[in-house]
Amino acid sequence: MAGGPNVAGLVEDDAISVILEGEVVCEICGSGSAPHLIANCARCNTHEHRYCMRVLTLLIPRIWFCYRCQRNANTAPRS
């Protein structure tokens, strides 16, 4: 695809997520539709639709953490 975005190296957990200039794409479904329903993780900067989230939520809090960041925070060793 000449002139398109270079997606080499953007594969993580079998999902490709490309954020073009000014466009936010859901990390789970790969769609940028319904941008008003896409949350942004405060820790890892991932983007997910409210209806694609592993833990569904009706209201997205101002500071939201994705499932992976929540899980990592809960399993991190304590010093």
Backbone bond lengths (Angstrom), bond angles and torsions (degrees), N, CA, C in turn:
res aa  C-N    CA-C-N  psi(-1)  N-CA   C-N-CA  omega(-1)  CA-C   N-CA-C  phi
1 M - - - 1.444 - - 1.522 108.24 -
2 A 1.283 116.23 97.63 1.459 121.18 -177.05 1.520 110.61 -69.38
3 G 1.324 115.99 133.96 1.446 120.75 177.52 1.518 114.65 81.11
4 G 1.317 117.39 -3.87 1.463 121.19 -179.27 1.509 111.35 -85.46
5 P 1.338 115.39 176.91 1.461 118.43 -179.42 1.522 111.62 -68.91
6 N 1.316 116.81 145.43 1.450 122.18 177.20 1.527 107.70 -85.17
7 V 1.330 117.42 110.31 1.461 121.17 -176.05 1.519 112.17 -99.11
8 A 1.326 117.75 4.84 1.465 120.72 179.47 1.518 109.41 -61.61
9 G 1.320 115.73 129.88 1.451 120.90 177.64 1.508 114.76 84.61
10 L 1.322 118.19 3.88 1.457 120.93 -179.35 1.519 112.88 -99.15
11 V 1.325 117.89 10.28 1.458 120.84 -179.33 1.519 109.11 -85.64
12 E 1.335 116.28 127.04 1.451 121.73 178.00 1.516 107.91 -143.10
13 D 1.316 117.13 125.31 1.464 122.01 -178.94 1.527 111.51 53.60
14 D 1.318 117.24 42.71 1.463 123.55 177.74 1.517 114.26 61.75
15 A 1.305 118.87 17.00 1.463 121.60 177.17 1.519 108.34 -121.52
16 I 1.318 115.57 136.41 1.462 119.95 177.18 1.515 107.22 -105.05
17 S 1.297 115.56 127.91 1.452 119.32 177.89 1.508 108.36 -129.04
18 V 1.300 115.61 120.80 1.446 121.29 179.87 1.521 107.30 -120.67
19 I 1.303 116.62 122.94 1.452 120.29 176.88 1.520 107.20 -106.31
20 L 1.315 114.73 109.14 1.456 120.11 178.88 1.523 107.97 -81.78
21 E 1.296 116.28 167.64 1.452 120.54 -177.18 1.531 110.57 -57.09
22 G 1.324 116.50 117.10 1.455 121.50 178.61 1.520 115.05 79.85
23 E 1.319 119.02 -0.01 1.464 121.80 -177.96 1.527 109.66 -115.88
24 V 1.330 116.51 131.16 1.456 122.24 177.84 1.518 107.94 -105.89
25 V 1.333 117.05 133.39 1.461 122.79 -177.10 1.519 109.50 -121.00
26 C 1.332 116.23 135.07 1.467 122.16 177.59 1.521 109.48 -65.08
27 E 1.335 116.96 130.41 1.459 122.04 179.92 1.529 112.22 -68.92
28 I 1.324 117.45 -22.38 1.460 120.52 -176.25 1.525 111.80 -87.95
29 C 1.347 117.10 -53.11 1.468 119.58 -175.31 1.525 113.04 -98.22
30 G 1.334 117.60 -15.54 1.462 120.73 178.55 1.514 114.30 81.11
31 S 1.327 117.89 6.53 1.457 121.66 -178.20 1.519 110.87 -99.10
32 G 1.300 115.63 149.67 1.450 121.48 175.26 1.514 111.65 -105.67
33 S 1.357 116.39 8.20 1.460 119.54 179.89 1.520 110.26 -69.36
34 A 1.307 116.65 157.13 1.468 124.60 179.93 1.531 111.34 51.75
35 P 1.333 117.53 57.59 1.462 119.41 -177.59 1.530 113.64 -60.76
36 H 1.316 117.34 -22.96 1.468 120.38 178.44 1.527 112.06 -71.18
37 L 1.332 117.47 -11.57 1.461 122.18 178.29 1.534 111.97 -105.25
38 I 1.315 117.61 10.09 1.465 121.77 -179.26 1.529 109.40 -98.56
39 A 1.327 115.18 125.64 1.468 121.60 177.48 1.515 109.21 -97.35
40 N 1.320 115.87 153.66 1.453 122.40 179.82 1.526 108.38 -118.34
41 C 1.336 117.01 120.57 1.466 121.16 -179.92 1.527 109.82 -65.73
42 A 1.326 115.43 129.69 1.467 121.16 -178.19 1.523 112.43 -71.01
43 R 1.324 118.23 -20.00 1.463 120.60 -177.76 1.523 111.92 -95.85
44 C 1.326 118.84 -53.41 1.478 120.23 -172.58 1.526 113.68 -106.54
45 N 1.333 117.45 -0.96 1.459 123.08 177.60 1.530 113.98 66.23
46 T 1.330 118.30 22.10 1.456 120.82 174.77 1.529 108.76 -75.93
47 H 1.316 116.77 156.51 1.461 122.15 179.70 1.523 108.47 -121.36
48 E 1.329 116.96 133.80 1.469 121.93 179.09 1.522 110.10 -142.25
49 H 1.344 114.78 138.69 1.460 119.03 171.27 1.529 109.11 -64.50
50 R 1.296 115.80 146.80 1.467 120.76 177.20 1.529 110.32 -56.93
51 Y 1.333 118.12 -37.36 1.467 122.16 -177.77 1.531 113.15 -85.58
52 C 1.321 118.92 -5.89 1.466 121.93 176.48 1.528 112.22 -98.63
53 M 1.321 116.84 -14.23 1.456 121.14 -174.85 1.518 111.84 -58.45
54 R 1.314 115.78 145.88 1.462 121.17 177.57 1.528 110.77 -63.28
55 V 1.317 116.30 -38.06 1.457 122.36 173.23 1.522 105.95 -110.60
56 L 1.340 115.99 104.21 1.459 120.49 -175.82 1.520 110.63 -65.59
57 T 1.317 114.80 144.43 1.456 120.94 178.62 1.520 109.08 -139.95
58 L 1.331 116.29 141.76 1.456 119.85 179.30 1.518 111.55 -82.79
59 L 1.312 116.64 -39.42 1.457 121.46 178.44 1.519 109.25 -118.29
60 I 1.303 115.48 131.62 1.462 119.85 179.95 1.528 108.12 -91.34
61 P 1.337 117.28 120.00 1.466 118.89 178.97 1.525 111.28 -66.62
62 R 1.315 116.59 159.36 1.458 120.69 179.70 1.516 111.34 -58.55
63 I 1.321 117.18 -41.38 1.463 121.88 175.53 1.517 106.78 -110.27
64 W 1.336 115.92 110.32 1.466 122.16 -174.47 1.517 109.27 -121.94
65 F 1.340 116.43 141.63 1.460 122.09 176.16 1.521 108.65 -119.22
66 C 1.325 117.21 134.11 1.461 121.89 179.44 1.535 109.88 -67.78
67 Y 1.311 115.70 167.15 1.464 121.25 -177.76 1.528 111.23 -57.65
68 R 1.332 117.12 -43.15 1.470 121.11 -177.62 1.528 110.77 -62.21
69 C 1.326 117.54 -44.25 1.467 120.47 179.69 1.525 111.05 -68.54
70 Q 1.333 117.63 -37.45 1.463 120.38 176.61 1.518 110.29 -63.34
71 R 1.330 116.51 -44.94 1.461 121.28 -179.85 1.521 110.76 -63.31
72 N 1.328 117.08 -45.19 1.467 120.70 179.64 1.519 111.59 -63.29
73 A 1.310 117.60 -37.79 1.460 121.04 179.09 1.522 111.03 -67.65
74 N 1.330 116.72 -34.27 1.471 120.84 -178.44 1.522 112.87 -79.75
75 T 1.350 117.41 -18.69 1.471 120.10 -177.78 1.527 112.21 -109.21
76 A 1.318 117.17 1.91 1.464 120.35 -178.39 1.530 109.52 -67.19
77 P 1.318 117.12 139.87 1.467 119.66 178.55 1.520 110.66 -64.60
78 R 1.287 115.86 142.23 1.470 121.40 179.60 1.526 109.45 -96.76
79 S 1.313 115.68 140.00 1.467 118.20 -179.11 1.504 111.84 -104.12
